[in-house]
Amino acid sequence: MTNALLSRIELRFLDAAGHARALDLPAPFGARESSVVADGLAISARLEPALGGAVVRATVANRGVDPVRLTSAIFEVSTGFAPSAPARFFKHGYQSWSASGGCDVGASQENHPRDTALFLIRLMHQSEPARPPEFPEADTSELFTIVESRSAAARVLAGFIGAATSLSTLTVSSPEKIIARAILDDVTLAPAAHRELDPLFIAAADESAARLAARWAGLAGRWMNARVSAPFQRGWCSWYHYFDAITEDALRANIKSLEAMRSEFPLDVIQLDDGFQSALGDWDTTNAKFPGGLKKIAGEIRAAGFKAGLWTAPFLAARDSRLMLDHPDWFIMHAETGEPVRAGYNANWTKSNDAFAYALDPSNPAFLEHLRRLFAKLTRELGYSYLKLDFLYAAAAPGRRHDPNLTRGETLRHGLEAIRAGAGDDAFILGCGCPIGQAVGVVDGMRIGPDVSPFWGSTASGAVDPSTVYALDAIIARSFMHRRLWLNDPDCLMLRARETLLSADERAALAATIVASGGMLLISDDMGILDAEAGKLFRAAAQISTEIDSNAAREPVLALDLMAAGDVRGLIAETAGGAGAIAMLLNRGDSPAPVDTSELKLGAAEIDALDLAGSEKIEVLSTIDLPPHSARMLRLKR
């Protein structure tokens, strides 16, 4: 059945005269290689069985005498659904902060909100800031998708399990067809050269969308040698209380508090976030707020018994940085203007009148060597073994690169690999603001949603804005990635009851969703304002999240409904031994929501409530009433 799903492969390219051409390889495909040759260009493909589906392996070769430029490779996948069938597809986001969730197929008669957004927003959240008309943003998912229809029991997944050589999209404009596309960025294929495309996984199965997504993630993780064995991470981060106003004195006060409160808050890492650097791009020197310098700070963190962590944005630099002043040739350039490409904007990042941040080019060997030296210094000389890398999408920005024979996906991957080479294998590297596929096998952890905030955010202008509710959506939607592609980072838990706009229910909902995901557990509060109740909540959160994480490699943490469109969403995680599970129900909406537990099909003989916030016994009835912006955790016994 699965073999019949792939109907054709099309290679799009520019010939030596610059004319747009296409080469088509029709079905049938099989375990033996199918190929077609025309005008000196060849494309070959074969199907290999894998995990109840098939992997498509395709290679392009130039057998002619002239170079060609490769635009894209198109894989057409037939779902078997009727064109008129009501259907939904999973629209997966581009990078860490990009929204993911179920969407109706064919509901894109109007433009996607990002179609008219600022260029920087589109650069951040789409693999192509301007989509080709035949691949509209409203119909397009990044890296993988799932299509389901009420008219059929089976769901169909198509997704690239490799991402080292290109960015990729999947477009579902009609239920009967998925168009998977490897974006090749007009790279040159010289005579006698060949290029192997990232493999595509296709499967049809009568199982939940979340479990199907976990199957894809497991295969992708194995293909790309995912780093999934790091210990569970518990830590403190400076960002969500101090933001860029953090000072050395404030950090030192929290180090001392965390050392004294270790029994109340059992943590392993203290991470300094944005606000220490002398300039954006100069990551080994500090500003006037940090007179002691980075080595002294790391030494104090380690002396207190913690691992030292540091934030950087290694593919961005501002005009007043030493790096940009000394190395103007290290940047991605506009093909037309020759100016460096703008990839961020923040007036707090620079003293210059130019508040834009510019995209650095990891296809440049000199910049790659700089990255290796810099991260070797940060880890081995300055003492930071936990590295948060932010705004990583910048390396995949469109523009003219030093090496025109690298795709944007390859450029990003090369930059990440240089950082890993410098930092060493023992460093824990956390990706953030990163296109999802290119980091697998390089990072140990990955932010899988937008920033949380000290406010709920249901009135935010869009899912690209920091807000707690959008972060919760993402934690649920990408929960299946945990311990398959990396350790999921659901972002920070904020415990404080003061200096926040989050209500008690909202703080508890944030805690419950983070805990139920099994992902990393970091807090971000001024420790001086936390009380004994906050410590009790943290210890309960740490105990349960560790329990869930310990079994996540064997059984994925899954959304109750990955395609959910309503305000009630949830997670379920099997516990070790198969005797039960832990579930979380979230009401993200602004109105109370009754939930009939029998309709959730949890398969439990007995359901007990888990109260993270206190010791009060909560009776679990057949209907659970969830207040607005609240969550409930349940222990299921079988």
N, C-alpha and C positions, 0 to 999 in steps of 0.2 A: 504493500500500500504506500509506504513512505517513498519508495523509489519513484513512483509515478507522480509525486508532487512537484519535482523539479522539471519544468517544461522546456526551458532554454537558457542559454547564457549568451550575453551580447557584450562585446568589447567595443568601447568607443575610444577613438584616438584621432590625432591630427597627423596627417602624412607629411612628407618632407616639404611639400608646398604650403603647408598650413591649412589644408582643407579638412573639414570634419568628415570622418569616415566611421564605419561600423562593421564589425565582423560577427556573424551570428553562428552559434553552435546549437542546433536544435536537439531535442530528445530523439531517440532514447539514450539514457545513460546507464551505465552498469559498473560492475567491479572492474571490468577491463576499460582501458582508457578510450574515450571518444575524442576526436580531434578534427579540426578543420583548418585549412591553410588557404590564404588568399593574399595576393600581392606581397608575398614574402613574410606576412605576419601569421603566426599560428597560435591557436588557443586549444588547449587540451584539458579534459576534465575526467574525473572518475568519482564514483560513489563508494564510500566505505561504511559498513554498518557500525552503529555506535549507540549504545544506551537506548535501544528501542526505536532508533531513528537512523538517519544517515548523515554522514559528513561529506560535503562536496569539496574535493581538492582540485584546484584549477591552476594552470600555469600558462603564461604568455611568453612567446619566444619570437624574436625578430630574426627571420631567416633571409631577409632581404639585404640590400646593399646600402640603404639609406636609414638614418635614425628616424624614429617616430616618437610622438609624444602621447602618452597614455592619459586619457581623461577619466574613464571610469570603467568598471566591470559590473554588468547588470545580471542578476540571477532572478529569473521569473519563477515564482513558486505558486502552483495551483493549490488552493485550499480544499476544493471539492464542494464549497458552499455555493449556493445559487446567487447570482448577482443581486436578486431582490430580497435575499434573506436578511432579516434583522440581525445585526452583528455588532460586536464591540471589539476593539483592539487595545492592547496595552501600549501606551505611548511612553516610552522610556526616555528620560532626560539625558542631555549631553554630558553634563559634568556634575560635580558633587551637589551644587545648589539647585540644579534644574529639576523642575517638577516631573513626577512620574505618576501615571495612573490610567485607569480605564477610560476610553472615549468611544462614542458611537461612531461606527463606520458610516461614511457618507453624510455626516453632519457638518461638513466643512464647506457648505455653500458660501459662507461668509469667510472673510480672511481671519487668520489667527491673530490674536492681539499683538504678537511680536512683529507681525508684518509691517506695522507702522511705528514700531519702537525705535529708539535711538540706536545708532550703529553699535555702540558699546554694549548695549543690552543684547543685541543679536549676536555679537561676537562672543559674549560670555555663554550664551545658552543654546547656540546652534552650531553644528559642525560646519555649516556654511552660513555666513551672515545674510546672504541673499540666496534663497533656494531657487533652483531651476523651476520654471512654471509647471513642468510635469511631475514635480515632487514637492507639492505644497507643504508648508510647515504644519498645517492643521492635520494632515494625514500621515505625517512622517515621525517615526520613532528612531532613536539612536541605538545602534549595536544589536538589539534584538527586539522582537515583538511576539505577541501571542494574539491569535484571532479566535473568537468564539462566537457561536450562533445558537439561538434557542432552537433552531431547527435540527441540530445535530448534537450527539453526546460528546464527540471528540473535539478537542481543541487542537489548533495547529500552531506550532512555534517555528519561527525561522530566526536564527541569530548567528552572528559571527563568533566563533570560539577562539579566534586569534585576532589580535589587534596591533601587532607589532609593525605592520607594514602600511596601514592606512586607517583613516577614519571611515566610518560606515554608517549607512542609514537603511531603514526599511519603511516603505511607503505602502499604506493600505487605503487606497481610494475607493475600492469596491470589495465586497466580501469574498469574491472568488479568487482573488489574486494578491500576493505579496511581492513587491518589487524590492529585492535586496540589492544594495549598491555599495561597492568598494570605491571610495573617492581617491583617485590616483593623481590629482593635482597637476596634470600635464607634465609629469616627469618624463625624461627622455629614456627611451629604450634603444640602445645602440645596436648596430648590426652584430649578430651572433650572441647577443645578450638575451637573458630570460629573466622573468620575474614570477615568483610563486605568490599567488594571492592568499590572503588570510582565509582559512577554511570556514565554510558555512555549515551549520547544523540545522537539520530539518527533522521535525517529529510531529506525529499526530497521535493523540492519546486521550482516552477517557479518564482524565484525572484533573484535579484542580489546577487552575492557572498558576497558583503559587508553587505547587509541587513541580509543575512542568518547568517553571522558571528556575527552580533550584536544580533541576536536572541539567539545564543549560549551563548554569553557573558552575556546577561540579565538573562538567566536561571542559569548560573554558579554563577553569583553574588548573586542571591537570595538563591541558595543552600548553599553557603559558607558565607552568611551574610556579603557581601561586605560593606566596609566603603566608602560610596559615597556622604556623606552629608557635608563634610568639605567646608568651604568658598573657593571661587576662590583665588588662591595663586599668589601674585605678590612679587617679591623679587630681591635681589642682591646676587651674589655668587662670591667668590674671585678667583675661579679656572682658568677661561679662559683668565685672564690677567696676574695673578701672578704665577699660577701653584704652585709648592711646595716651591717657593721662597717667599711666603707671609710672612710678618713680622707684628708685633704688631703695629709699627708706620704706615705702609702702610694701615693696616686695620682701624686704628683710623682716618687717613686722609679721608678715604672714608666714614666712619660713619659721620664725620662732614660735608662732602660735601653732602651726602644724606639728612642729616637733613636740611641743608640750601636750598637744591634744591627740597624739597618735592613737591612743586606745579608743577615743571617741570617733576618730576619723582615720581609719587604717588605709593610708595612701602610700603609693610607691614613687610617684613622679610629681615634681613641681615644675611647671612650664611657664616661662616668661613669654608673653605674646607681644604683639605690635606695640611700639612706643619707645623702644630702647635704642634703635639704630640711629647712627649719625646722619644717614640719608638713605632713602629707598634705593637699594642696590649695593650699599656698603654694609655688609652684615657682620663684619668682624670688629667694627668700631662703634662706640656708643655716643649718645648726645649728653648734654650737660646734666640731665636728670639722673644719669648713671655714671657718676664720677669714678667709681671703683673699677669699671670695665667688666667685660664679660667673664674673664678668667676668675676674678675674685667672686663674682656672683655664683658661678658654678661651684666654686670651692665651698662656699657657705651652704649651698643646697646639699652638696654631697656630705659635708661634715655633719649636717643635721640628720643624715641617714636616708636621703632621697636621691633618686636619679634626677639629673638636671636636664630640663627640656627647653628648647628655644624655637621661636617662630621665625621664619624667613619667607620671602616671596622671591625665589631665586631667578625667575624669568621676567622680572619687572625692574625698571630703574627710572629714577626721576632726573630731570635736567641738571639739578645741582649735586648729583652724586659724583663721587670721584670716578666711579666706573664709567659713567656716560661721558664725562669730560675727557677721560683718558682713552676711551675706546669707542668712539662713535661708529666704528665699522662692525660692532658686535650686535647690531640690531636688525630686526626684520624691517625691510624698507618698502614703502609704497612703490609699485612698479612704475607709476606715472610721474609722481612728484619727486621720488628719491628721498623723501622724508621718512623718519622712523615711524612705525605704526603705533598709534595710540591703542592701549589695551586696558586702561584703567583711569580712574579719576578720583582724586581725594586731596583736598586742600591741606589736610593734616599731614600728608606725606612729604611735603616739600616747603622750602622757604622761597622758592622761585615763584614768579608770577604765573608760570605755566604749571597748572595743577594736574596735568595729565601724567600717567605712568606709561612707559614705552616697553614694547615687547622685545626681549632679547632672543638671539638666534642660536639655538644649540646645534645647528648644522655647521657652525663655524668652529674649526678645531681649536682655535686659540681660546674661545669662550668655554669650550668643553674642558680644556686643561685648567682654566680658571676655576670652574666648578669643582673639579677634582681636588685642587689645592685648597680651595675655600672650605669644603666640607671635611677634608682631612684635618684642617686647622681647628674647625669648630669642635670636632669630636676628640681628636688626639691631643691637641695642645690646650684648648680652652675647656674641655671637659664635659661637653654636652652629648649625651648618649640617646636622647629622645629629640627627634627633629620633626617639627611641623612645617611642611612645605605648602604654601598657600598661593592662590591665583595662578595655578599651573597651566590653565587654558591658554595663557599668553603665548607659550611656545608654539601653539598650533594656530596662531593667527595667520590669516592669509597675507601674502606679500612676497617680495623678492628675498630669497635666502642666499646665503653664501654658497651652498651646494644645491643647485637646481634639480639634482637627481634624487633628492630625498622628498618624500611626501611630507605633509604637515604632521601626519601621525608618526612617521619615522623620526622626524625632528624632535618632537616631544619625547618620544621613547629614548632617543640618544641622550637628551638632557637628563632625564631621570636616571639612566644607567650611569652617567658620569657622576652624579651626586652619590649614588650607591657605591660606586667604586671608591670615591673619596672618603665617604663616611665609614665604610667597612661593613662587613656582614653582620656585626654584632649590634650596630645601631638600630634603634626602632625608628622607622621612617613612617610618618603619617602624611598622606596626601590630602589636599583640600583644594576646592575649586578646580578639580582635575577631570578632564575627559576620562570616562570610566575605564575603557578597555586598555588604553596604552600603559596604565600603571600596574596592571596585574603582573606579578612576578618580580616587581621592583620594590613596592611599598609593603609595609607590614600591616598598616591600618589605612582606612579611607573614610573621610567624611561622606555620608551618604544622603545628606539633606542640607537645606539652607540653614543659616544661623538661627539658633533660638534667640529669644529676646526677653527682657523683663516686662513684656506685655503679651497678651494673647495674639492679637494681630488679625482677627477675622475681618477687620475693615481695611486692611492693607490694600494698596492699589493693585497688587498682583502677586503671583506666587514667586516672583523673583525677589520680593522684599523680605528682609529678615522678619520672622515672626514665629512664635512658638507653635501655633496651629499648623503652619506649613511645614515646620520641622517634624511635627508628629506624623503628618501625612507621609513624608518621605521615609521616616523610620519604618513605618509599616510596609510601604511599597517596596523597599529594598532590603527587607529583613532577610530574605533568602540568600543574600550574598555572604552573610557572616560565616566565617570559617570555610568558605569555598573559594572566594577570591582574595580574602584578607580578613582582618578583624574589622567589623563595622564600627565606625565612630558616629554615634547618634547625636553628637555635640553635647554641650555641658548641661548638667543638672544644676539649677539654681535653687538653693535651699532657703535663702533668706526670706523672712517675712517683712522686713523693713527695706526701704529703698528699692522697691519693686512695685509694678502695677499688676503683677500676677496675684490672683486670689488664692486662697488655700486650696480650693478644688483644682485650680489650674496648675498650681505647683505639684499637687498630687498626681494630676494627669500626666504631667511631664515626667515625673519620677516613674510612674507605672509603665509608661510606654518605653522609656529607656531600659528599665529593668527587664521587661518582658521580651525585649529584642535580644538580650544576651550580649549586647555590644559593650564597648568600652564605657567606663564609668568615671567621668571627670566632673568635678564641681568647680564653680567659679564665683565665689563670694569673698568678701572681706571676712576673714575668719573671726575678727574681733566682734562681729555682730551676730554670730550664730550661737544658739542656745543648746541646751541639752536635748530638746525635742528634735532639733535639726540633726544632731549626732545620732539619735535613735533612728531617725528616718534613713540616714546614710548607711548605718550598719545593716539595717534590714534590706536596703536596696543592694548593698554589696553582697550580702549572703545569697539572696535569691538570684541576682544576675550572674553570680559565679556558678550557681547550680545549673542555670540554663546554658551558660556558655560551655560548661564541661561536657554537655551532651550534643552541642550544636554541630560538631564535626560528623557525628553519626546520623543525627536527624535534624534537618534544617528547621529554623524558626520560620513559620509561615504566616502570611496574612490570612485571616479567615475568608476574605474575599478580595483577591488582588485587583479585581475589576470594579470594586465598590464605587458607587457614585453618591451614596447617601452620607449622612452625618455620623452614623454609627459604624465604626470600624473596629478591627481587633487583630490580635495575634494569638497564636498557639504554639507552644514549645513542648515537645515530648521530654519527659524526664528519664534519667538513666534506668535501665531495667525494663522499660515498657509498661510499668505499673500505673502510669498516670501522666498527667501533663499540667502545665500552667498556662492559663489563658488570660488575656487582657481585653476588656471591652472599653472603647473610648466613645464618648459623645462629643464630637468636635463642634456641634451646632449650638445655636443660641437659644434653643427650646428644650424642655425636658424630653427624654426619649425612653419609653418602655421597651424592654428587650425580653422576648420570650425565649428562654434558654433551650426549650425543646426544638426551636427552629434553627438553632445554631449547629445541630448535629455534632455535638462535642463528644459523644460516645462515652460519657462518664456515668458510672453507677452512683457516684456520690460527688457532690460539689461543695467545697468549703471556700469561704471568702478569705482572701489575704489582705490584711489591712497594713499598708506600709506606714501610715501616718500615726498609728497608735495601737493599743492593745484591745480596743473595743471589739467585742464579738458581733459580727454582722451576719444575720440570718440570710441565707440564700433561698429565695422562693422561686417558683416557676417563672415569675416575671420580675426582672430587675429594673427598677426605675433609676435611670441615669440622669442626674441634673445636667444642665448646660455646662460645657467645658469641664467635664469630669471623666474619671475612669474607674473601673473596678477590676481588681485582679482576683482570679479564681484558681483554686487547686482542684484538679480533676482526678478522681480515683477510679480505677477500673478493676 
